[in-house]
Amino acid sequence: MSSNAEGTAQDPRLSLGDFIVELESSGVGPVDTDLSHLLWTECAGRARFAEAVLRAAATAGVTVDPESVSFAEWVVELCPRLSLELGPGDTAAASVLAQLSDVSEKTAVRALTAVADDLLGGIGVNDPDGVLSRLHSSGILTRVEDLVRGSLLQVPTLIAAKLRHDLATTAGGKPVIAALLEVLIEHMESAGTVEPELLSDVLLLARHGGCWPQLLRVTEAVGIPMFLLTPRTACTTFRLLPPKIRADWPGLGFYGTLAEDIDADSAVDPARIRSAAIRHTGPGLLRSRLPAILGASTPGEEESGEARTVGLPTDVIGTVRQLIGLADSGRHSDAAEVGILAAMEMRSVRGRSVVRLLTAIALHHATKSRRALSLLNEIEGPARAGHIDGDFLLPAIIAWTALIAAVSGDCERADAHLALAAEPSELSRAGAETGISTGRSETPPSVIIDELVTPPLRIAAALRALDRLDLERAQAEFDALSAYPEMRTLWVYLPLIARTLAVLSAEAESGLLFVNDAAERFRDSGVLSEAETDLLAIGRSMVFIALGQLRWAELDREKLSPTCDARIVLDVRSKLVAGRNDEAIACADTWFYHRSLGPRSRAELAAIRAAAKLRTGDEAAAKSDFLMAVSLSTWVSSLLPLALLPLPDRSRLIDLTADSPVWAEAANEFSETFTSPAQLMERLREIGSVSVDRAETPQLSAGEAQLIDFLARGLSVAEIAEELHQVTGTVKNRLSALYRKFGVSNRADVLIRARSFGYLTEQHD
């Protein structure tokens, strides 16, 4: 395009001195030197335009403020149409760039290439860089330096306001704005990073132009962090949306309600708006804002049950609403399927990442940890590149990676992400500089949608603290979790943490007796998955074994899913506590190399087998197995396989292996908690002192064992008397003696006790 169609290459600006002389000669009166300089800058050296501005302000009796956007927007309506004395190409380019605030040269070129052609009737832009250079030399573009964004381009305030006004009053103005929005939103969607000034421009252009589809795309490309990046503009854009727009565009209605609540709670101060955005998306609040959460839809269907129309864009708010509904009803596999399909259809990097985060969470609940971690790993890089301080996305990815890795045994990854989470954000650094603590334990959330960040992060930290036998840290994380207002189904980890802490730290049997009942108070909402139900049964069974209540432990063990390898470990541990050492050894041997068992379960079996062999008098074999258990515990980065052994066995095995180099390796792995092998071994000699090492098993005679068999077969007293050829009175006396030996008073209880001690097998059931 020939940018100067008139053929002039002359700079239309006046020098500052000539500018002042022309102003004074125009009859507007003497002008202050400082004001003259501001007018010269903001009017790009155009004295006639500056004169019109001064006359309009004088007529209205208002103070001239050339740098004020609000003053500029008002005064240009009273000024005649502006001629920049440039060719039509450069004038069109200036009109496009006037729609934006401070922009990078790359964004300016993108805008000119996409939009200026519409203003020029198809002439096109062949040399956008040349256009920018000419606009700069004519004063229509000035350069400003930003410490973060570098060198930026800016149209002077008064010139920009007048060009915007003139374009808006032309017939082709609205299509140009729509085209400009299209290219800028596409940039936001694909880049994954957002410039605050550009976002502010796009929001206002879309709202003022009534470009509702484009405004919805902005919400999906940026999301709630709009209120962190451009607090005032975001509230201005979404407040008081027309009722019909709210009804027709539920996504905009969602942001409209949020903006009004934030605005009502924060006045106009940007810092207060950011705080209000975090506060109004706090635990349990955002979910209530989502319209019509229903969990009955199936993959590929809307909440109404009707199939989603092919070709319609998949919106983030609608997809999030559907995923939450499915998760609340326990349909995690369905939620994962919906999330995977929806993410493929989304245009924006952020929208895809948010949906894929929720998909990874659904996969975790569906016991597909490997796929969940893979998905989280894929979205972590883009989220890190586009991270906005105060946003939940990256912290949530880090938190859920830490939790899922800790639960699935990838402790190295869990620890790495817990370390990442501990790095201070800009918000926390700002708090430190002002003397305000932003530690996770004492302060309100510092990110939006905190319920996706704090609970999984604290659970991961508590689980890893238990692995290291750092009971003080585990207790601190547990206390913070107990006070958190919104846990959803993650509450199932609280009973597990509480029970493990009790087994390791209780100083009296009463500390174990009541933990199972007390742990039930954490129940929150949502349908539990199979894996979450297993966690509850594992924790209860562990406490019952520690109490020597083996039958109750067995009942909970029977509730475990067939694929849960804890079932095997708990069974072998029960045999050890029951004193059935040979059975414990045989069972551990059978399952040790089975492919269904994970490394941590093998570490537990090795430790239990070592204790059982020690009890049989085979110290050499016991020592060998225990050294294997220590090595495996080091490898899986968890000391719990050792710590959950009965204390007398554990202490004796430590004595037998104290001079082995495996302890130095273990101390090195757990150096965050222990400074030496001796300190580690000392901790293992102290904890778990209350747990029963051997349940009190009644010794039965052959006759008493026979009575147990008769009772298990359901025989009455008369039938037993007939089988034994004895009178019923004798049988009753013998049964009473049997009940006393087991500490019970009836047939049902004696069978429960007998089964818990192994006197009854499955063939009797």
KALINHU-V120722 format. One record per residue. N is the residue number from 1. NEAR is the number of other ideal C-beta (glycine too) atoms within 12 Angstrom. Layout:
N NEAR
N NEAR
This chain:
1 28
2 22
3 37
4 27
5 18
6 18
7 10
8 17
9 19
10 15
11 22
12 33
13 30
14 29
15 17
16 24
17 16
18 18
19 34
20 28
21 17
22 28
23 36
24 21
25 17
26 21
27 13
28 27
29 17
30 15
31 31
32 18
33 16
34 15
35 27
36 33
37 22
38 28
39 42
40 35
41 28
42 37
43 46
44 41
45 35
46 37
47 32
48 29
49 43
50 42
51 30
52 30
53 45
54 37
55 23
56 26
57 30
58 19
59 15
60 17
61 8
62 18
63 16
64 36
65 22
66 35
67 22
68 20
69 27
70 15
71 26
72 35
73 24
74 23
75 35
76 35
77 21
78 23
79 32
80 18
81 20
82 35
83 23
84 41
85 28
86 37
87 29
88 24
89 33
90 43
91 36
92 42
93 52
94 46
95 43
96 50
97 46
98 47
99 45
100 40
101 36
102 31
103 40
104 29
105 26
106 22
107 38
108 44
109 27
110 31
111 46
112 45
113 27
114 28
115 38
116 42
117 27
118 32
119 38
120 28
121 13
122 11
123 19
124 23
125 31
126 17
127 21
128 33
129 20
130 23
131 40
132 38
133 22
134 32
135 45
136 29
137 24
138 34
139 34
140 45
141 37
142 28
143 23
144 21
145 13
146 18
147 8
148 14
149 23
150 16
151 21
152 28
153 41
154 37
155 44
156 42
157 33
158 43
159 44
160 40
161 36
162 42
163 45
164 37
165 28
166 30
167 36
168 25
169 17
170 19
171 11
172 23
173 28
174 23
175 20
176 37
177 36
178 29
179 30
180 45
181 42
182 29
183 33
184 42
185 37
186 24
187 36
188 40
189 34
190 23
191 26
192 30
193 30
194 38
195 31
196 32
197 27
198 41
199 42
200 34
201 40
202 47
203 44
204 32
205 40
206 42
207 34
208 26
209 29
210 21
211 31
212 31
213 24
214 35
215 36
216 40
217 36
218 47
219 46
220 40
221 42
222 47
223 48
224 42
225 39
226 41
227 48
228 40
229 36
230 33
231 35
232 32
233 35
234 42
235 39
236 26
237 41
238 42
239 28
240 18
241 32
242 17
243 12
244 12
245 26
246 24
247 15
248 15
249 32
250 29
251 39
252 39
253 31
254 36
255 46
256 35
257 28
258 41
259 38
260 26
261 27
262 39
263 30
264 19
265 23
266 28
267 16
268 18
269 16
270 24
271 21
272 21
273 34
274 36
275 32
276 34
277 45
278 40
279 28
280 34
281 41
282 31
283 31
284 23
285 26
286 33
287 26
288 21
289 30
290 32
291 27
292 21
293 26
294 23
295 26
296 19
297 30
298 25
299 25
300 22
301 24
302 26
303 26
304 15
305 15
306 13
307 13
308 25
309 12
310 9
311 7
312 14
313 24
314 33
315 36
316 43
317 37
318 38
319 41
320 43
321 35
322 44
323 45
324 39
325 34
326 39
327 38
328 29
329 28
330 25
331 29
332 37
333 26
334 30
335 41
336 34
337 27
338 40
339 44
340 31
341 25
342 39
343 33
344 17
345 25
346 31
347 28
348 35
349 33
350 41
351 42
352 36
353 39
354 44
355 41
356 42
357 47
358 43
359 44
360 43
361 44
362 45
363 36
364 42
365 44
366 29
367 26
368 27
369 30
370 21
371 27
372 39
373 31
374 23
375 32
376 40
377 27
378 23
379 37
380 32
381 16
382 27
383 34
384 21
385 18
386 34
387 32
388 35
389 28
390 39
391 42
392 42
393 43
394 38
395 42
396 38
397 43
398 40
399 42
400 50
401 44
402 42
403 43
404 43
405 37
406 42
407 39
408 32
409 31
410 31
411 35
412 21
413 32
414 39
415 29
416 23
417 36
418 37
419 19
420 26
421 33
422 20
423 18
424 19
425 29
426 21
427 29
428 25
429 15
430 20
431 22
432 17
433 13
434 12
435 8
436 17
437 18
438 27
439 17
440 32
441 22
442 15
443 20
444 26
445 38
446 38
447 43
448 41
449 42
450 36
451 37
452 40
453 41
454 40
455 43
456 46
457 43
458 39
459 44
460 44
461 40
462 40
463 42
464 42
465 35
466 43
467 41
468 36
469 40
470 31
471 30
472 19
473 26
474 37
475 25
476 23
477 37
478 35
479 21
480 27
481 40
482 28
483 20
484 33
485 21
486 28
487 31
488 33
489 35
490 45
491 30
492 38
493 43
494 40
495 40
496 40
497 44
498 41
499 43
500 41
501 42
502 39
503 41
504 42
505 31
506 28
507 15
508 15
509 20
510 13
511 25
512 36
513 20
514 19
515 35
516 30
517 16
518 22
519 30
520 19
521 16
522 32
523 19
524 28
525 21
526 28
527 22
528 29
529 33
530 25
531 33
532 35
533 25
534 32
535 39
536 35
537 34
538 41
539 41
540 40
541 40
542 45
543 43
544 34
545 43
546 44
547 35
548 32
549 33
550 39
551 33
552 29
553 42
554 35
555 20
556 33
557 32
558 23
559 25
560 30
561 23
562 13
563 16
564 30
565 29
566 39
567 30
568 32
569 42
570 42
571 36
572 44
573 46
574 42
575 39
576 46
577 44
578 38
579 28
580 30
581 30
582 22
583 26
584 41
585 30
586 21
587 28
588 39
589 23
590 19
591 30
592 31
593 14
594 18
595 12
596 19
597 28
598 29
599 28
600 34
601 37
602 35
603 41
604 43
605 44
606 42
607 47
608 49
609 45
610 46
611 46
612 41
613 34
614 37
615 32
616 24
617 13
618 21
619 21
620 16
621 26
622 34
623 28
624 23
625 40
626 43
627 31
628 33
629 48
630 43
631 29
632 36
633 42
634 34
635 25
636 35
637 36
638 42
639 46
640 43
641 43
642 48
643 43
644 45
645 49
646 37
647 28
648 22
649 42
650 39
651 28
652 26
653 41
654 39
655 21
656 28
657 34
658 25
659 15
660 25
661 16
662 30
663 35
664 25
665 21
666 42
667 30
668 19
669 29
670 38
671 20
672 23
673 29
674 24
675 15
676 17
677 28
678 18
679 20
680 36
681 33
682 20
683 32
684 42
685 25
686 21
687 35
688 38
689 25
690 26
691 39
692 32
693 30
694 26
695 32
696 20
697 23
698 26
699 13
700 24
701 15
702 10
703 20
704 24
705 22
706 23
707 38
708 35
709 25
710 32
711 36
712 25
713 19
714 15
715 21
716 17
717 25
718 16
719 16
720 30
721 22
722 15
723 20
724 21
725 10
726 22
727 15
728 19
729 13
730 18
731 28
732 20
733 17
734 28
735 34
736 20
737 19
738 35
739 27
740 18
741 26
742 35
743 21
744 22
745 15
746 17
747 27
748 17
749 19
750 33
751 29
752 28
753 36
754 37
755 31
756 35
757 35
758 31
759 32
760 28
761 16
762 10
763 9
764 18
765 14
